[in-house]
Amino acid sequence: MPGKAAGRSGWDSRALLGCTLVLFLLLSARLAPVPLERDEGEYAYIAWLMGEGGIPYKDVFNQKPPGAFLAYRLIMSLFGGTVSGIHWGAHIWTAATAVLVFAAGRRLLSDSAGVFAAALYCASVLSPGLMGQAANTETFMALPLAAAALLAWRARENGAPARDVFVCGLLVGLATIFKQVALADGLFILAWLAWLPRGAGKGVSSLLRRTGLFTAGGVCVWLPVIGFLALRGGLADFYRDAVLFNLDYAGSLTTEGRLANLTATLGNSLIPHLWPLMLIVAFGLLWLRRPPARGLRRQGVFCAAWLLFALLGAGMSGHFREHYFIQPLAPAALSGAALLDAVWSALGRRAIAAAIPAVMAVSPVLVDAPWYFALSAAEYSRALYGENPFAESPAVAQAIRESSAPGDRVLVVGSEPQILFHARRRSASRYILTYPMMMDVPGAAERQREFCADAASARPGIIVVVNVRQSHLYGPWTSPYLFETLNPLLAAHYRQIYPAAQGPGVPPPVMAFQRSP
């Protein structure tokens, strides 16, 4: 029977899970001080701004739903507003997700498969190939999606009772609060609940009822969010930022551009760092396709379908960033666990024989061992993000704090909101990233004008200029209005305070200017 492997007690599997989580948290300790990157910076800044009375979307542009801001608020209240505190909160969240992956492996396959699934998940989720050390939206949405998938499997076994269908919708709705593409997993979960065995509530009326309950669960999550934004005057901006802009953002790519993005991410990140996981998952899916006499046919369909929908979600925008692929990691770990459990069974399920599948489970860590154990936090950031000035951001923020009062506004000309967070200073514009003004998307030129109007109105005490192309992504399509407007302003009214001394040649990656008296 799936979930009850012979010779392994429930206590044994839970003890092994505990050991897995302890090792995961020890590995997390090495990565906790890695500097915040820009996505983390925007979530942390908005979470801090909310504590200062700011309203998301109304006071600050962001294309993501508000879940990450709320998660950061919670983490910062529990673990403090430091870089390590934020990362520890995210890693503990990930450990909770691994527990759900373990429970799913036990339910679908066996106790031992649950342990292998959790180990694969923990060994892969922090990989530099996924930029998994960062507290990104995918990190947070993985937990409710894993819970929804586990509940959907159990609910289908029990005829999909109304309460379980509603809670599945609630969990998927919670996942979409973190990122819209969680809807892809939601479609799989709804389809799984609709595909009931013969005689177990089939028919159009039953299907409509389950769909309605599932949808109602998701709506119950979104209603208070929409109500809050409507009451605080941020709903229209939310619609423009998180809905319309995202449609423009995804629609700006051609088919060739999407394929180029996918090829680059596969070749530069996923394959070099996660090739052991990819092989284990592929062979695991093949194993689950073996004759149905093994009793795993339905499990194979579940894992393969969930993985497919999650991959579609990861590629929905066409940009294929590395951390997007955390979304399919849970079904991938379950698929790979089937193979590892089969290997252990073939070796006689002896304790000493477990070494082989155990090494296979942690192989992603072994591949990336130099990243985890040989690099300092700053070196890790530079090796992963190249010239992006994430490691330098705290020093820039320190210079800003020393040269400004808490009520002064700061204008960052670049996509480096982590500087604002470290400095604990409010932005002079609602645009804390220049990407929406520089990229080849509709309305970019208008956003530049709004940004410059904000600067003229707020008269920022500090202006930060980032001299890194990756922080702007400007090109032949970019309007020069922003720089044509701000450069004379800097020359006439501001003096450089960071870096204090500048040699000849290429300008430093980040420069800060203080308004002259």
NUFITI-673055 format. One record per residue (C-alpha): x, y, z; residue in one letter; residue number from 1. Coordinates in steps of 0.001 Angstrom, whole numbers. Example, Ala and Ser with C-alpha at 12.3 -4.5 7.8 and 13.67 -1.06 7.14 Angstrom:
<pts>
{{12300 -4500 7800} "A" 1} {{13670 -1060 7140} "S" 2} 
</pts>
This chain:
<pts>
{{0 0 0} "M" 1} {{1335 3471 -850} "P" 2} {{2373 5366 2234} "G" 3} {{3140 2240 4238} "K" 4} {{6510 892 3227} "A" 5} {{7351 -2465 4705} "A" 6} {{10002 -2436 7348} "G" 7} {{9937 1286 8015} "R" 8} {{7924 2619 10954} "S" 9} {{6323 6046 10974} "G" 10} {{8737 7079 13744} "W" 11} {{11727 6141 11595} "D" 12} {{10589 8261 8655} "S" 13} {{9839 11234 10883} "R" 14} {{13246 10934 12542} "A" 15} {{14937 10848 9150} "L" 16} {{12900 13865 8098} "L" 17} {{14097 15668 11218} "G" 18} {{17725 14897 10341} "C" 19} {{17112 16147 6802} "T" 20} {{15682 19433 8055} "L" 21} {{18538 19947 10512} "V" 22} {{21074 19495 7706} "L" 23} {{19046 21845 5507} "F" 24} {{19039 24566 8169} "L" 25} {{22779 24137 8738} "L" 26} {{23301 24673 5028} "L" 27} {{20923 27647 5177} "S" 28} {{23107 29200 7870} "A" 29} {{25901 29550 5320} "R" 30} {{23610 31445 2950} "L" 31} {{21656 33590 5405} "A" 32} {{24090 36582 5204} "P" 33} {{24128 36703 1367} "V" 34} {{23213 40320 449} "P" 35} {{19672 41088 -643} "L" 36} {{19177 41220 -4391} "E" 37} {{16775 43685 -6035} "R" 38} {{13590 41592 -5881} "D" 39} {{14181 40970 -2192} "E" 40} {{14963 44655 -1824} "G" 41} {{11637 45760 -3240} "E" 42} {{9663 43352 -1026} "Y" 43} {{11631 44387 2060} "A" 44} {{11305 48089 1260} "Y" 45} {{7540 47866 694} "I" 46} {{7137 45841 3904} "A" 47} {{9066 48544 5781} "W" 48} {{7062 51274 4030} "L" 49} {{3811 49646 5135} "M" 50} {{5059 49946 8703} "G" 51} {{5546 53665 8038} "E" 52} {{1963 54060 6847} "G" 53} {{2610 53586 3125} "G" 54} {{101 51883 824} "I" 55} {{1348 49314 -1717} "P" 56} {{734 50311 -5341} "Y" 57} {{-574 53755 -4359} "K" 58} {{2763 54879 -2890} "D" 59} {{5068 52448 -4678} "V" 60} {{4929 50685 -8036} "F" 61} {{5082 46889 -8032} "N" 62} {{3967 44310 -10555} "Q" 63} {{3561 41458 -8034} "K" 64} {{551 40665 -5846} "P" 65} {{931 41748 -2215} "P" 66} {{1697 38355 -650} "G" 67} {{5459 38841 -560} "A" 68} {{5106 42196 1213} "F" 69} {{2906 40593 3855} "L" 70} {{5293 37649 4262} "A" 71} {{8222 40026 4685} "Y" 72} {{6260 42046 7256} "R" 73} {{5652 38846 9208} "L" 74} {{9255 37662 8931} "I" 75} {{10675 41046 9891} "M" 76} {{8428 41189 12942} "S" 77} {{9566 37724 14035} "L" 78} {{13232 37637 12999} "F" 79} {{14140 41313 12666} "G" 80} {{14745 43497 9645} "G" 81} {{18264 42270 8949} "T" 82} {{19442 40405 5865} "V" 83} {{20035 37236 7868} "S" 84} {{16701 37590 9659} "G" 85} {{14818 37823 6359} "I" 86} {{16632 34814 4955} "H" 87} {{16144 32741 8106} "W" 88} {{12423 33404 7926} "G" 89} {{12342 32281 4302} "A" 90} {{14436 29175 5010} "H" 91} {{12150 28114 7847} "I" 92} {{9197 28645 5487} "W" 93} {{10976 26398 2990} "T" 94} {{11563 23771 5679} "A" 95} {{7798 23761 6303} "A" 96} {{7277 23235 2571} "T" 97} {{9682 20277 2702} "A" 98} {{7538 18755 5476} "V" 99} {{4532 18916 3136} "L" 100} {{6575 17343 338} "V" 101} {{7502 14570 2791} "F" 102} {{3831 14073 3675} "A" 103} {{2907 13916 -9} "A" 104} {{5615 11333 -678} "G" 105} {{4351 9173 2186} "R" 106} {{749 9476 1023} "R" 107} {{1421 8746 -2639} "L" 108} {{4285 6266 -2406} "L" 109} {{5803 5161 914} "S" 110} {{7349 6409 4131} "D" 111} {{10833 6115 2699} "S" 112} {{9815 7880 -517} "A" 113} {{8582 10752 1623} "G" 114} {{12030 11087 3173} "V" 115} {{13715 10941 -228} "F" 116} {{11292 13557 -1614} "A" 117} {{12011 15941 1267} "A" 118} {{15761 15372 869} "A" 119} {{15639 16083 -2860} "L" 120} {{13625 19227 -2245} "Y" 121} {{15955 20513 472} "C" 122} {{19087 19672 -1517} "A" 123} {{17815 21485 -4612} "S" 124} {{15858 24497 -3401} "V" 125} {{18921 26489 -2247} "L" 126} {{20847 25833 -5455} "S" 127} {{22519 28818 -7135} "P" 128} {{20925 27440 -10301} "G" 129} {{17571 28478 -8840} "L" 130} {{18881 31538 -6962} "M" 131} {{17219 29745 -4084} "G" 132} {{19077 31508 -1300} "Q" 133} {{16877 34546 -1974} "A" 134} {{13447 35035 -397} "A" 135} {{11522 35277 -3652} "N" 136} {{7811 34920 -4357} "T" 137} {{8241 31336 -5553} "E" 138} {{9670 30409 -2156} "T" 139} {{6471 31537 -473} "F" 140} {{3899 30248 -2941} "M" 141} {{5435 26751 -2887} "A" 142} {{4048 26032 593} "L" 143} {{312 26606 -79} "P" 144} {{630 24863 -3453} "L" 145} {{2177 21778 -1844} "A" 146} {{-561 21799 800} "A" 147} {{-3262 22123 -1886} "A" 148} {{-1821 19263 -3949} "A" 149} {{-1565 16977 -919} "L" 150} {{-5137 17771 95} "L" 151} {{-6371 17272 -3482} "A" 152} {{-4884 13751 -3549} "W" 153} {{-6555 12868 -272} "R" 154} {{-9833 14523 -1257} "A" 155} {{-10057 12595 -4506} "R" 156} {{-9548 9342 -2617} "E" 157} {{-12525 10307 -439} "N" 158} {{-14840 11428 -3245} "G" 159} {{-13878 15126 -3104} "A" 160} {{-15950 16292 -123} "P" 161} {{-17114 19897 -322} "A" 162} {{-14955 21106 2559} "R" 163} {{-11743 19747 1029} "D" 164} {{-12526 21227 -2393} "V" 165} {{-13158 24626 -799} "F" 166} {{-9915 24477 1213} "V" 167} {{-7973 23515 -1925} "C" 168} {{-9320 26649 -3596} "G" 169} {{-8421 28655 -496} "L" 170} {{-4830 27383 -611} "L" 171} {{-4467 28080 -4325} "V" 172} {{-5890 31550 -3753} "G" 173} {{-3275 32074 -1052} "L" 174} {{-557 30985 -3501} "A" 175} {{-1776 33494 -6121} "T" 176} {{-1450 36226 -3491} "I" 177} {{2289 35643 -3841} "F" 178} {{2426 35249 -7608} "K" 179} {{-183 35097 -10334} "Q" 180} {{1337 32076 -12113} "V" 181} {{273 29829 -9210} "A" 182} {{-2970 29627 -11195} "L" 183} {{-1264 27031 -13397} "A" 184} {{-916 24642 -10438} "D" 185} {{-4446 25598 -9451} "G" 186} {{-5794 24420 -12786} "L" 187} {{-4108 21055 -12279} "F" 188} {{-5533 20719 -8763} "I" 189} {{-9033 21616 -9949} "L" 190} {{-8754 19131 -12815} "A" 191} {{-7593 16420 -10409} "W" 192} {{-10567 17041 -8152} "L" 193} {{-12902 16953 -11159} "A" 194} {{-11487 13650 -12458} "W" 195} {{-13149 11334 -9978} "L" 196} {{-13414 7552 -10224} "P" 197} {{-16521 6150 -11842} "R" 198} {{-19586 6466 -9654} "G" 199} {{-17965 8984 -7289} "A" 200} {{-19971 12090 -8073} "G" 201} {{-19403 12416 -11796} "K" 202} {{-21696 14524 -13939} "G" 203} {{-22024 18130 -15006} "V" 204} {{-23826 19274 -11864} "S" 205} {{-21196 17747 -9571} "S" 206} {{-18397 19234 -11669} "L" 207} {{-19962 22686 -11543} "L" 208} {{-20463 22359 -7809} "R" 209} {{-16817 21458 -7192} "R" 210} {{-15634 24223 -9513} "T" 211} {{-17815 26714 -7671} "G" 212} {{-16527 25619 -4266} "L" 213} {{-12927 25750 -5464} "F" 214} {{-13409 29228 -6930} "T" 215} {{-15177 30427 -3798} "A" 216} {{-12158 29389 -1739} "G" 217} {{-9852 31501 -3899} "G" 218} {{-12224 34452 -3829} "V" 219} {{-12303 34344 -24} "C" 220} {{-8563 35022 -14} "V" 221} {{-8704 37889 -2487} "W" 222} {{-11762 39718 -1160} "L" 223} {{-10064 41215 1924} "P" 224} {{-7019 42193 -165} "V" 225} {{-9164 43983 -2740} "I" 226} {{-11247 45544 12} "G" 227} {{-8171 46885 1803} "F" 228} {{-6723 48372 -1378} "L" 229} {{-10074 49892 -2314} "A" 230} {{-10478 51499 1098} "L" 231} {{-6918 52863 1081} "R" 232} {{-7028 54167 -2491} "G" 233} {{-4600 51668 -4037} "G" 234} {{-6941 49456 -6076} "L" 235} {{-6681 51335 -9377} "A" 236} {{-2867 51385 -9113} "D" 237} {{-2871 47670 -8280} "F" 238} {{-4853 46974 -11449} "Y" 239} {{-2447 49054 -13554} "R" 240} {{713 47649 -11937} "D" 241} {{-52 43974 -11272} "A" 242} {{-2484 43266 -14100} "V" 243} {{-2086 45576 -17092} "L" 244} {{1670 46043 -16788} "F" 245} {{2219 42291 -16454} "N" 246} {{232 41657 -19617} "L" 247} {{2413 44202 -21428} "D" 248} {{5548 42717 -19835} "Y" 249} {{4749 39185 -21033} "A" 250} {{3424 40357 -24389} "G" 251} {{6560 42315 -25232} "S" 252} {{8488 39122 -26002} "L" 253} {{8556 37416 -29370} "T" 254} {{8621 33630 -29718} "T" 255} {{12315 33860 -30547} "E" 256} {{12917 35917 -27421} "G" 257} {{11122 33391 -25233} "R" 258} {{13158 30529 -26671} "L" 259} {{16365 32507 -26216} "A" 260} {{15518 33164 -22557} "N" 261} {{14735 29492 -21947} "L" 262} {{17909 28334 -23676} "T" 263} {{20048 30789 -21703} "A" 264} {{18568 29763 -18341} "T" 265} {{18897 26070 -19110} "L" 266} {{22455 26381 -20379} "G" 267} {{23789 28850 -17828} "N" 268} {{21989 27813 -14658} "S" 269} {{19675 24818 -14551} "L" 270} {{21775 22196 -16334} "I" 271} {{25177 23124 -14796} "P" 272} {{23796 23177 -11254} "H" 273} {{20838 20794 -11282} "L" 274} {{21669 18116 -13825} "W" 275} {{21609 15358 -11149} "P" 276} {{18086 16347 -10131} "L" 277} {{16948 16514 -13748} "M" 278} {{18241 13000 -14436} "L" 279} {{16704 11594 -11250} "I" 280} {{13333 13175 -12072} "V" 281} {{13369 11927 -15664} "A" 282} {{14114 8343 -14626} "F" 283} {{11622 8627 -11781} "G" 284} {{8849 9531 -14195} "L" 285} {{9843 6605 -16401} "L" 286} {{9735 4293 -13381} "W" 287} {{6240 5470 -12525} "L" 288} {{5128 4478 -16034} "R" 289} {{5901 830 -15402} "R" 290} {{3045 -1701 -15631} "P" 291} {{32 -816 -13496} "P" 292} {{457 -4077 -11613} "A" 293} {{2899 -2170 -9435} "R" 294} {{-16 -34 -8256} "G" 295} {{1682 3279 -9043} "L" 296} {{-45 4294 -12261} "R" 297} {{-2238 6927 -10645} "R" 298} {{702 8294 -8661} "Q" 299} {{2670 8626 -11885} "G" 300} {{-146 10536 -13561} "V" 301} {{-432 12856 -10560} "F" 302} {{3295 13645 -10417} "C" 303} {{3711 14061 -14170} "A" 304} {{610 16237 -14585} "A" 305} {{1466 18454 -11604} "W" 306} {{5033 18850 -12879} "L" 307} {{3789 19755 -16373} "L" 308} {{1362 22407 -15128} "F" 309} {{3968 23842 -12752} "A" 310} {{6484 24085 -15598} "L" 311} {{3880 25879 -17698} "L" 312} {{3422 28317 -14831} "G" 313} {{7170 28873 -14553} "A" 314} {{7341 29724 -18258} "G" 315} {{4143 31744 -18495} "M" 316} {{5829 35145 -18799} "S" 317} {{8443 33895 -21251} "G" 318} {{11313 35402 -19240} "H" 319} {{12367 32120 -17567} "F" 320} {{14278 33596 -14628} "R" 321} {{16130 30999 -12595} "E" 322} {{14015 31309 -9462} "H" 323} {{10841 30721 -11490} "Y" 324} {{11771 27035 -11504} "F" 325} {{11248 26700 -7773} "I" 326} {{7573 26425 -8747} "Q" 327} {{7884 22880 -10216} "P" 328} {{10365 21684 -7592} "L" 329} {{7832 19925 -5321} "A" 330} {{6381 17639 -8036} "P" 331} {{9900 17122 -9359} "A" 332} {{11061 15943 -5926} "A" 333} {{8115 13538 -5673} "L" 334} {{8886 12116 -9117} "S" 335} {{12550 11648 -8279} "G" 336} {{11696 10066 -4925} "A" 337} {{9924 7241 -6742} "A" 338} {{13204 6291 -8397} "L" 339} {{15258 6582 -5207} "L" 340} {{12774 4430 -3322} "D" 341} {{12893 1862 -6109} "A" 342} {{16704 1791 -5944} "V" 343} {{16572 1206 -2199} "W" 344} {{14000 -1558 -2644} "S" 345} {{16185 -3239 -5253} "A" 346} {{19079 -3183 -2764} "L" 347} {{17001 -4932 -129} "G" 348} {{16041 -1911 2004} "R" 349} {{19028 -2439 4273} "R" 350} {{20385 489 6244} "A" 351} {{23804 346 4596} "I" 352} {{22164 153 1174} "A" 353} {{20384 3450 1828} "A" 354} {{23705 5230 1273} "A" 355} {{23344 4996 -2510} "I" 356} {{19922 6672 -2869} "P" 357} {{20821 9071 -46} "A" 358} {{23868 10299 -1976} "V" 359} {{21684 10594 -5077} "M" 360} {{19181 12680 -3085} "A" 361} {{21822 15185 -1935} "V" 362} {{23742 15197 -5231} "S" 363} {{22678 18789 -6069} "P" 364} {{24502 19957 -2933} "V" 365} {{27569 17913 -3837} "L" 366} {{27676 19467 -7309} "V" 367} {{27582 22972 -5821} "D" 368} {{29712 22313 -2732} "A" 369} {{32229 25117 -3536} "P" 370} {{29378 27628 -3614} "W" 371} {{28183 26632 -158} "Y" 372} {{31481 26118 1632} "F" 373} {{34226 28092 -149} "A" 374} {{32628 31498 -770} "L" 375} {{31895 34303 1644} "S" 376} {{28459 35936 1518} "A" 377} {{29732 38839 -606} "A" 378} {{31681 36498 -2913} "E" 379} {{28578 34339 -3338} "Y" 380} {{26563 37398 -4370} "S" 381} {{29158 38555 -6884} "R" 382} {{29620 35072 -8338} "A" 383} {{25870 34663 -8771} "L" 384} {{24812 38162 -9814} "Y" 385} {{27905 39491 -11542} "G" 386} {{28257 43269 -11633} "E" 387} {{24960 43981 -9891} "N" 388} {{25813 46130 -6826} "P" 389} {{24061 44066 -4173} "F" 390} {{27116 43560 -1962} "A" 391} {{27862 47305 -2112} "E" 392} {{24317 48380 -1198} "S" 393} {{24750 48420 2614} "P" 394} {{27762 50766 2303} "A" 395} {{25794 53093 15} "V" 396} {{22904 53027 2496} "A" 397} {{25266 53876 5351} "Q" 398} {{26483 56930 3454} "A" 399} {{22865 57972 2877} "I" 400} {{21973 57630 6555} "R" 401} {{24982 59689 7588} "E" 402} {{24123 62467 5129} "S" 403} {{20340 62683 5586} "S" 404} {{17606 62883 8172} "A" 405} {{14967 60132 8582} "P" 406} {{12335 62294 6881} "G" 407} {{14456 63051 3794} "D" 408} {{13457 61493 489} "R" 409} {{15893 59512 -1656} "V" 410} {{15669 59062 -5423} "L" 411} {{17319 55931 -6831} "V" 412} {{18035 56133 -10565} "V" 413} {{18327 52414 -11131} "G" 414} {{16596 49227 -10044} "S" 415} {{18162 48883 -6604} "E" 416} {{15381 49211 -3997} "P" 417} {{17475 47288 -1481} "Q" 418} {{19424 50526 -1001} "I" 419} {{16254 52266 166} "L" 420} {{15523 49403 2548} "F" 421} {{19008 49372 4055} "H" 422} {{18925 53168 4423} "A" 423} {{15373 53165 5870} "R" 424} {{14520 56181 3719} "R" 425} {{11384 56740 1652} "R" 426} {{11668 56970 -2104} "S" 427} {{11071 60334 -3752} "A" 428} {{9069 58516 -6454} "S" 429} {{6629 55638 -6447} "R" 430} {{8944 54017 -9018} "Y" 431} {{11656 52250 -7027} "I" 432} {{12912 50409 -10129} "L" 433} {{13688 52002 -13473} "T" 434} {{12806 48833 -15413} "Y" 435} {{9207 49921 -16161} "P" 436} {{10623 53172 -17580} "M" 437} {{13465 51695 -19634} "M" 438} {{12162 48440 -21093} "M" 439} {{10397 48132 -24428} "D" 440} {{6903 48117 -22923} "V" 441} {{3940 50440 -23471} "P" 442} {{3896 53546 -21294} "G" 443} {{7636 53549 -20534} "A" 444} {{8179 57151 -21668} "A" 445} {{5181 58338 -19636} "E" 446} {{6599 56640 -16545} "R" 447} {{9895 58479 -17054} "Q" 448} {{8032 61768 -17054} "R" 449} {{6142 60788 -13917} "E" 450} {{9439 59796 -12251} "F" 451} {{11036 63152 -13074} "C" 452} {{7919 65010 -11937} "A" 453} {{8112 63143 -8626} "D" 454} {{11754 64215 -8284} "A" 455} {{10951 67860 -8992} "A" 456} {{8095 67833 -6479} "S" 457} {{9851 65931 -3672} "A" 458} {{13224 67725 -4001} "R" 459} {{15096 64635 -2757} "P" 460} {{17888 65163 -284} "G" 461} {{19863 62312 -1873} "I" 462} {{19962 61035 -5448} "I" 463} {{21582 57654 -6111} "V" 464} {{22744 56900 -9643} "V" 465} {{23498 53294 -10636} "V" 466} {{25983 52874 -13486} "N" 467} {{25219 49223 -14238} "V" 468} {{23331 48324 -17392} "R" 469} {{21598 45380 -15712} "Q" 470} {{20045 47866 -13324} "S" 471} {{18387 49762 -16190} "H" 472} {{18079 47459 -19244} "L" 473} {{17966 50479 -21523} "Y" 474} {{18375 50036 -25241} "G" 475} {{17660 51700 -28593} "P" 476} {{13977 51793 -27659} "W" 477} {{14556 53745 -24421} "T" 478} {{13593 57413 -24214} "S" 479} {{16514 59640 -23095} "P" 480} {{14148 61982 -21235} "Y" 481} {{15021 60766 -17726} "L" 482} {{18767 61303 -18030} "F" 483} {{18374 64519 -20032} "E" 484} {{16280 65872 -17169} "T" 485} {{18217 64585 -14146} "L" 486} {{21797 65166 -15294} "N" 487} {{21501 68992 -15320} "P" 488} {{19716 68806 -11959} "L" 489} {{22605 66827 -10460} "L" 490} {{25210 69172 -11894} "A" 491} {{23476 72288 -10606} "A" 492} {{22223 71305 -7153} "H" 493} {{24002 68160 -5885} "Y" 494} {{27470 67133 -4736} "R" 495} {{28870 63616 -4681} "Q" 496} {{29102 61923 -1275} "I" 497} {{29634 58288 -2314} "Y" 498} {{32191 57163 -3121} "P" 499} {{34070 59948 -1370} "A" 500} {{36974 59725 -3798} "A" 501} {{36713 58775 -7441} "Q" 502} {{39613 58002 -9697} "G" 503} {{39738 58551 -13443} "P" 504} {{38229 56136 -15897} "G" 505} {{35067 54063 -15589} "V" 506} {{32575 55486 -13041} "P" 507} {{31854 53392 -9949} "P" 508} {{28797 51101 -10082} "P" 509} {{26876 53251 -7585} "V" 510} {{27181 56972 -6887} "M" 511} {{25258 58995 -4293} "A" 512} {{24745 62769 -4421} "F" 513} {{23534 65100 -1661} "Q" 514} {{21527 68237 -2360} "R" 515} {{23599 71349 -1763} "S" 516} {{22349 73839 854} "P" 517} 
</pts>
